[in-house]
């Protein structure tokens, strides 16, 4: 008969073995779970979207553990793995339940660095207004007022340098128009520059400066015309008179009218003499060139009428002479 000690001894249970799924089953199971969670998120139903996101995170976090457990018999049991995953999910849920302010405090340093990088990029791109908005956020939201003031000073300095360079470039273009005596275009450009850079001291009285440059050029033309006429430099005087005619009103032209008549008369007479000498010398090319000038510059003169009567003959002989050459 068994002793009392033998009857009291408890029966030992065999060690419990956790169920370990094969790898293909783990892959299929977790794929199905992930598809289900994604479908919930895409469905965008109120109250289920966050659950779908958390479920997807859970699936992605536990999948490597389950796959390793199915491949390695020495790995921790599924219960231990589940406990570890549960603790990770608990931490994730804890952080997910934090307020936006608490999250901001946790990630304060990273957000500050991201903000600084964004400000630097806006400065490099020349988007100074956007940079100023981010600087204000750096001061008000994160409290880095010293950094914000340094950024403000830098932005204002770079903005001023960039704006001054743009003003100088625009003024260089305006000076080129003035140099070419394109006064209408210069006046329009001066008005445009004044509108764009009204806060720059470089554009003070810009339109008046264009008008003053035009007036100086006009006075220079008048003086050179009178000197050329006085010296009997007829060709030079005629060229200056044609240019001066674009600047003078009827009243302004009156003091020059008599001198202009004398210059025009001398120019006409000189061309007439040149024409007759060329015809006498049978220099048909020169005669044709001078004759066409007489018709073009003095169309109503008697000399122009004489040239018209001979012009066809001159062209014919000039062409024959060119053929002989």
Secondary structure, DSSP 8 states (H G I E B T S, - for coil): ---HHHHHS-------------HHHHHHHHHHHHHHHHHHHHHT-TTTHHHHHHHHHHHHHHHHHHHHHHH-TTS--HHHHHHHHHHHHHHHHHHHTS-HHHHHHHTHHHHHHHHHHHHHHHHHHT-HHHHHHHHHHHHHTT--HHHHHHHHHHHHHHHHHHHHHHHHHHHHHHHHHHHTT-HHHHHHHHHHHHHHTTT-GGGTTHHHHHHHHHHHHHHHHHHHHHHHHHTT-HHHHHHHHHHHTTT--HHHHGGGHHHHHHHHHHHHHHHHHHHHHHHHTT-HHHHHHHHHHHHHH-TTSHHHHHHHHHHHHHHHHHHHHHHH-
